[in-house]
Amino acid sequence: MILNPKGVIMMAVGVGLGLSLAGEAFAQPIQDRTKLQRQMRVIERITSQILVESPYFFVQESEPAGAIYLDGYGVVLSFNASLVEKDGWEWPWKDINVDHDEDGNITIRTKRDADYDDEEEAELIENYRTWLSKKGKQQERTYERGKQEMYDLLTDYAESLTRLKDNEMLTLAIHLKRSEFFEESEIHHLVMHAKMSDVRSLRDGDDIEDILHIEEY
């Protein structure tokens, strides 16, 4: 049995894969099991290296990716990530804090040595809304490029899991966190999975997105 050090697999199972960790085990012959373990370690290392160098997904660990094999299902590769913050997107007004509730109402709170009249406060709120909108659009672009980076990963390396059977699955499960875009969009998990027979049927120039089942929630 291969355990995921992050425990993120629990999230992937909750997507509706219909799996139970209580019964996870290798049922393959020892020779196949050993080879699959080596292949899983390789794709873990490749994924971790891509993430550490990614200009889109931000990870805190040097080896963020973990893989697990579930008998009768396949391999789940998972990691935690937030978005890389681009330079210049720090909240620029250092003497105020901004609160906004679930209804979109915004309240400006100033530090004791700062004083704004009603007109100035209204202008600050409008500036904040504009800044937040631009930052959200930039984060959305970063997220979409990060997803493309994961498509490329699966395109290039999914077939390296040669010990997986055609009827087994490869799943990539990402726990998304610490981003205003994820909070506003209510996206906290990204899951991509495909049957290995479909992966192996791809030819040069085919788009892996056509065979992936993708869930965001």
Secondary structure, 3 states (H helix, E strand, C coil): CCCCCCCCHHHHHHHHHCCCHHHCCCCCCHHHHHHHHHHHHHHHHHHHHHHHHCCCEECCCCCCCEEEEECCCEEEEEEEEEECCCCCCCCCCCCEEEEECCCCCEEEEECCCCCCCHHHHHHHHHHHHHHHHHHHHHHHHHHHHHHHHHHHHHHHHHHHCCCCCCCCEEEEEEEECCCHHHHHHCCCEEEEEEEHHHHHHCCCCCCHHHCCEEEEC
